[in-house]
Amino acid sequence: MIITKDKFIKFLDYSSFKWDTFTLPFEGYQFFNIDELSQDKIDITLIDENNNTYSSYIRYTDKSRENSPTRLLKWNKDFTSYLKEHIPQWETIKKGEKSENFQLIFKPSDEPNVFYITISSKFSLVEDVNKRYFIFTTGKKENDVDFETYPWERSRFDKVREGDFFVYKKSSSLSENKKLYFFGMGQVGPIEGDDYVVTQIFNPVKFDNIIHQEDLNDYQWKWKDRGENWSNFFNHYGMDIIPFEDFKYICEQGISNQTDDNFEKQNNDLIKSHKKFYFPNSNKKPKEKFSKLKVRTSDDKVWSDNIKIIYDFKCCVTDISTKGLNHSSHISPHSSDEENRLNPKNGLLLSMLIHKCFDEGIISIDDNYRILLSDSIKDKNLLDYLKKYENNKINLPIRKDFYPDRKLLKIHREKFGFE
């Protein structure tokens, strides 16, 4: 339990999920405006992140029983369902135990006895022997919407059950640079259909660190020996059952921000941005409406990761491949071109110096994708460095669909006087 002036954090225990309640300690009385001498029931309202409201109350309980608490916070089944949906691992909590991994956070509103609530589920990769673990290859089938729904045919793969867990894989045949990668995980929700089935995805997590095939070259799979390459390692249908150890390893590599206090919000923002980027014209509306506020960090993160994959992690001018030195760069500025902010054809992967030179109009790119140098360069050392790239063709994406937009390159040239 953590209590501050504007926050009450309760570590959830078994009774929170089983009996729709938890003990309210004396230290929390002031936060909830409880008169210690009063035994009156206090009605309160809880508001979640989607502005759904839940009726709850705080009640006095008889102290005569040994170890009996003096106050309980009690809610209805609808709020318990909310908790279970957001914390699927609740069943791993044993009776009488609390878990710091699962926290219910209360913040006061401007109204008396009304509180905003969020859940912080510190990501816990603990094996559940009653669950199975899978790799789902995405992008192959109708009704395959990342972090929302996933389809398959039972006649071709009939091992998945509601409640099982999986990691998302983009295959080399469908990826932007023709190399496979893992980008998220989730839990199998209700499965609908007979042979052709579709499941809802519960508790999705978007990896903030995408796992590329090169990152796994030295990994020794528990599942089976990979051999010298990735050929025939995965099921061609796109679904594989794997040991928990392999599932855990991929998730641990992919989720670097799991201990952050605002992990839940960061993850939700990344998922929204991922859907916005990859499914802009999807007929299936997301369950959550996008905020009218621009969340640049998550949008940029998804766009930036995609540009890095498209250019195979190499600066398209210098061939530098050190990840920390390359930036995903907009051709038409992010700040002024809202229409093309998430357009992959508005992106280049550039090393830090080349990125700055492009943004300042020191270099540009012609319609044949060759490097142009500005006539205004005064710095001899800079000119000597850039001269070796002048008239060189940039390294274009493997897939022509992602070649830089010539119209946007022309606008850049016109802006800085190359034309």
N, C-alpha and C positions, 0 to 999 in steps of 0.2 A: 504494500500500500504506500502511495506517495500523495502527500497533500501539500498544496501551495495555496496562495490567496485566490488564484483563478483557475485551479485545476485539482480534481480529485481522481486519482488513478487507483482502481481496484484490480488486484490480481484475481482472476476468476478461478473458482474451484468447482468441484464436482456438483455441489448443490445448485450452482448458478444455472447449469444446464438440465439437471434432473428435477429440481424442485422450484425453479423459477424465482430464486431469491439469493441473497447473500447477507452475511452479517455486516451491520454498519457499526464500526467501532466508535468509541467515545470521541476519538480524535477527529472524526468526521462530522460531529454534531454542528459545529460552527459553520462549516461549509454549506450544510443543508438547512441551516437556520432552525435547529431543533432546540426546544426548551427542555433542558435536562429533567425538570420536575414534572413536565407534562406527559400524560399517557395518551394524548389525542392522536388519532390517525392523521397523517399528512398526505394529501393527494399531490402527486407531482406528475409532470409531463416530460417525456423524453423525446428529443427530435434528432433524427439521424441525418447523415450527410445528404440524403435526397429529400429532406424536409418531411419525411414520414413521421407521424407522431404515435407515441405509445403511452397508454395510461398506466401509471404505477402508483405505489404509495409506500410510505414508511410507517410501520406500526410498532407499537410497544409489545414486548412479550414478557411473560411472567418470569421474574428472577428466581422464583423459589426452587426451580430445578438446578442442580449443580451444573456449573459451566454454561448455563443458558445465557444467551446474549440479551441485552436490553432493547435493542432495536434491530429490525429486519427491513431491508428494502425489497419489496415484492412487486412482481410484474405479471402480465398475462402471457398466454402461450404465444401470441404473435411476436412478442419481443424475444422469447426463447428461440423461436424459429429464425429470427434475424441473427441471433448470436450463433446458432448452429450453422447457418448458411455461410457466415463470414469466418467461422473457425471450425472447419471440418475435422480437425484433429482433436476436438473436444473429448472424443471417446477414449483418448489415450490418458486422460486425467483420472487417476484412481481416487476412490472414495477417501475423503479425509485429506487429500492433497490439494495444494494450490500450485499454479504455474505462472512464473513471471513472463513466460512467453505469450500469454493471453491476457491482455489488459483492456479493461473497459474504462474509458476516459470521459469524465464529466466536466463540462464547462458551463458556468452560469450564463443565463441570458439576461436581457433587460427586464423580463417579467418575473415576478416572484414564483418560486417553485417550478420553474421551467428550465430545463437543462439541455444543452447540446451534447450529444454523445458520439464518440468515435471508437473504433476498435483498433488497437495496435496488436497485430498478431506477429510477434517476433518469429521470423520464419524458422520453423523447427523441422529438420529432416530426420525424423525418427521412424524406423520401419514399423509398419503395421502388418503383422503376419496374415491378417485377413484381407489385405488388399493385394492387387497385382500392379505391376509397373510396366509402362509401355513407351515406345517411340511412335508418335503419329507423324507421318509425312503429310505436309499440308500443301494445298494449291492444286491438287489433282482432280477434285470432285466437285460437283454441284452441291450447294448448301454447306461448303467448307468455308466458314467465316472465322478467321483467327480469333481466339479468345471468346467465341460466342457459340458456334455450333460445329459439329464434325460428323460426317456421314461415313457409312461403310455397308458392305453386304455380309450378313452373317454366314451365307453359304461359302464365302471366301475367307472369312476370319471371324471366329465365334468364341473368342476368349475374353472379351471385354465385358465387365460388369459395372453397374452403377457403384460409384464410390472409389473406383480404381484411379490411379494417377498416371500421368504421361508427360513426356517432354515433346515439344514441337521441333520437327526437323524440316528444313527446306532442302530438297534434293538437288544434286548437281545439275540435273536436266532442267530444273526450273529456276535455279538461283540466278542472280544478276551477273555473277562472274563464273558460272558453271562449276562452282565448288560448293559442297554441302555445308550447312551450318545449322546450329541449334539456337533458337531465339526465345523460348519461353516454356512454360509448363502449365498444367491445370489438372482439374479433377473431373472425372466423368459424372455428369448429372443424370437426370432421368433419360432413359433410352426409349424412343418411340418408333414403332414400325414392326414389321414382321421379318422379311429377309433384308430389304433395304431399310436401314435404320438411321436415325439422326439423334445425336445426344446434345443436350445443352452442356456448356462448359461452365463449371463452378470453380470459384477461387482461382482465377487465372493470375499468372505472374509473368510479366514481360521482363526478360533478362535485360539488365542494364549493361551487361557485358556479353555480347554475342559470342558464341563459341564456334569458331571456324575449324574446318577440317585440319588445318595445320596445327591448331592448338591441341589436337588429340593424337597427333602422329606418334608420340611416345607413350601414350596411355595404354596400359595393359588391361583390356576389357575382361571382366569376370564372366561375361556372357559367352564369348568364344574368341578364338584367335582370329585377328583381323587379317593377318598375312601382310604382304608387302604393299598392297594398295587397298582401295575401298571397293573394288569390283566384287559384286555378289555378296557383300557383307550384310546388306539390309534386304528384307523381304521386298520383292518387286511390287507387291500390292500396296506397300506403304505403311504397314503396321507390324511392329515387332514387340514381343514380350521380352523384357530384360530383367536381370537381377536388380534388387534394390541398390546394391553397391554402385552399379553403373548409373542408375537414376540419380542417386545422391551426388556422385562425383560431378555430373554434368550440371546439376542445379547449383552446387556450391561454387563452381567456376563461373556460372552465369549470373548469380545474385550476389553482387559485392556490397550492396547497400542495405542488406537485410537487418542490420542492427540499428539503422537510423530511426529516430523517434517518429519521423514522418514518412516511414516506408510505405504505409498504406496509401497516402496521397500521391507520393512519387509514382507508385506502381499504377494507380488509377489513371494518372495523367499520361503515362507512357502508353498504356493500353488504348486510351482514347486517341492519342496521336498516331499510334500504329494503325488503327482502324481508319482514321482519316486519310492516312497516306496510302494504304494498300487497298482500301475498299471505298473510294470516294463516290462511286456510283452504285453502291450496293442497294438493291431493292429492299433488303431486310434492314429495318431500322435498328440501331443499337438500343440496348435496354436503357442506357443512360444517355441523356441529352447532353451534347457538348455545351460547356459554359460559353457565354458570350464573351467572356474575358479571354484574351489571347494568352495561352500558357506557352510562352516561347521556349522555355527550357525543354519541355517534353517533345514539342513539335520539332525543334531543332535536333534533339537527340536522335529521334527516329530517322529524320531526313539525313543527318550526318552519318549515321551508321550505314544507311543505304548507299550513300555516295562512296563510302570507303569500300564496300563490297563491290560496287559497280566497277571501280578502278583497281580492284584487286590489291588494295592497300599500298599502292605505289603512286608517288607524285607523277602526274601525267606529263610533266615537263622534264624533271631531273632524274626520274627513276628511283629517288630515295624511298626506301621501304620501311624505315624506322617509324613505327606507329605514332610515337609521341611527337614526331616532328612534322607530321602531315595534317593539314586542316581541310575539312570539307568546305568549299568556298562557293558562294553564290555568284553567278555571272551578273544577273540583274539583282540589285541589292534587296536584302530581306526587308529593310526598313521602309522601302518605297514601292515595292512590287508585291502586294499581297497575293495577287492571282498566281504568281509563280513561286511562292515561298516553299511549297512542298513538291515542286516539279523536279524530278530527277534530271531532266534535260537542262535544268538551270544550275547544274552543279559541276564542279571540277575538284579533283583532289590535288592539292598543291602543298608543297613544303612551305614552311613558315615565311621565308624570305620571298619566295615566288608569289605566295598569297598576298603579301603586303604590296609587292610590285604591281600585281594585277589590280588590286583595289585602288591604288594610287594612279593608275593609268600609265605606269612606266613600261608595262608590256601589254599586249593584247593578242588576239588570235584571229586569223583571217578565215574566209569561208572554206579554205582547204585545210583548216585546222593547223596552220603553221604559225609559229611565234613571230610576232612583230615587236620591234623595239621603238620606243619613243625617241624623237630627235632632240628632246630636251634634257637628256641625261647628262649631268655635269660631273658626277662622281666617277673618276677614271677607274677606280677599283671595281665599282659596281658595274660599269660598262664592260670592263674586261670579263667579269664573271658571267654577265648575261649574253655576251657576244657568242659564246659557244653554243647557245640554244637558238640564236636567231635563225629564222627560216626552217628550223626543225619542225617536223610534224609531231604533235603531241601523241602520247600513247592513248589511243581511243579505247572505250569500253569493249569488252568481248562481244556484247550484244548491241547491234545497230540501233535497237529501240532506245538505247540510252545515250546515243551520241549527243554532244552539246547542241542546243538549239541555235541554228545559224542566225535566226532573227535576233535573238538575245545577244549573240556575239557582235552583230552589226550595230546594235544600240550601244554596246560598250565601246566599240571603235569610234562611233560618232561622238559620244560623250567626251572622249579624251583626245579628239582631233586627229585620229588616224585616217579619217576619210573626209 
